[in-house]
Amino acid sequence: MIEMSKKVFGFYREGFARMTVGKTLWKIIIIKLLIMFAVLKLFFFPNFLKTNFETDKQRGDHVLEQLTRQVSNTN
């Protein structure tokens, strides 16, 4: 099992080492992903707990309440 893992790792390491255009493409892909996730985090996932609660205790209590509350069956 360990020998096979070493072979697979070596295969990919060798392949990435010999890339020419691929390295540039991977850099572009990584930069685009970083920008995309930064924009998503800023605009679509605001820090709800920081804006609505002042202390860590209040934040913790709210999270605990949300995790342990009973869900009502409305069929």
PEUR-V835741 format. One record per helix or strand. SS is the DSSP state (H for helix, E for strand). FROM is the first residue (numbers start at 1). TO is the last residue. If there is no record, write none. Layout:
BEGIN
SS:FROM:TO
SS:FROM:TO
END
This chain:
BEGIN
H:2:18
H:21:44
H:48:52
H:56:68
END
